[in-house]
Amino acid sequence: MKLLIKTLLVTQIAFGLGMGSSPLTATEPRSVTGPPSVAHRLKETKTIHFDDARKAQLHLQTVRKLGCQAKMDDHGGHTDVSYRLTSWNALKLTNEQAAHQWEDWMKMSGFETLHAHGEDHDHVGHDHTGHNHGTATDSHAGHNHSLADGHFHGDGHDHGDESLEIVTYSLPNWTTVLTRNSRESDELVAVLQGLGCEVQTGRHDDHGDVVFRCSQPMHIEFQSHRVASGWEDWMKRTGFRTQHVH
């Protein structure tokens, strides 16, 4: 744990968390993908108790850089850091090792995460256990409302089976989803980046376009059947070809 935190701190200093800026809308679509990404969210407020004020301050700064609303309360003998992130956000890293380290840290800090791997990636040897959650509702008339409307459900903890379930997916052809506002567009882009997709964004009058594809087969690991089925359902409604390994 101490080694992981030390490594993350070095990464944070060297790469400024490795984060790219949030995708901005433009008249013409533009690519917003590249390095590995970890999509993350924390719907319910998380509070962590620190006896060391310096570590509390560092944790506060880190979760704020991840996009969280956060505050720190001094209770005399200890410090509490409370934070949450109600919309999906994406952290871009320089390589897969950094992505795995940050995903592990996020899970230990209470976040839900999404981080995909190519089919040449070994399913074994990486610890992806933790707080992956999600189900979805409807996508209709070219408008995907499931993200901004809060239809990804989860209590922040996975109470399912400990054996990993794998969802393999691809989307060879470019697909366009119309979004109602920049918040919805940014959240959808974050999820798609976490899924390893190529993504472009554009803005047209009263709506935004998110254009994406996943030309190579990818897979993502979930901790329970419920979580895996929820995400597979959303992928299918969004146009992905999927295969769910039970």
C-alpha angles and dihedrals in degrees: 000000000000090000091050093050091047091051091049092050091053090048091049093052095043099044105021088244088311088262126158120210120266113274111266122210118248139180092251124040115260134188117257100177135087124114124046114290136202114206112208142178139171111195099178123054113263121205123195124190118223128188090189112069092200092056090046091054092048092050090049092052092047097051090046090054087051087059101262130145101234143171138182125220123196112214098179101251095036144016129233123206115198122187145156141178113202097184128056114261131180130228115203116210134191097238145358095265091057090045092054092047093051093044090053090049092048092051092049087050092054103261128140109231142194121196121159132204133204119250091256089063116104112246091210130064101045125092107230098157119128141067108352107148140160148132127174141208129202137349112186143167091004092302119113107204099164097093104049093033090062099244095144103097132200140130095224094260133076113228095177139103116312093226113097120245118206127212114197117195146165139180109196098180127061111261127196126211120187115222128198100221144357093268092057091044094050092049094049090048090052092053092046091050089051087053090054097247130152105246136191129180134203140169127226121178107287099004144043130230125222110192118189148156139180103208096174123057111261133183136204129193125227131188099227143026091243094056094043092048092049093054093042089054091053092047092052092050089049092053104263124141106232143188120190118205110205 
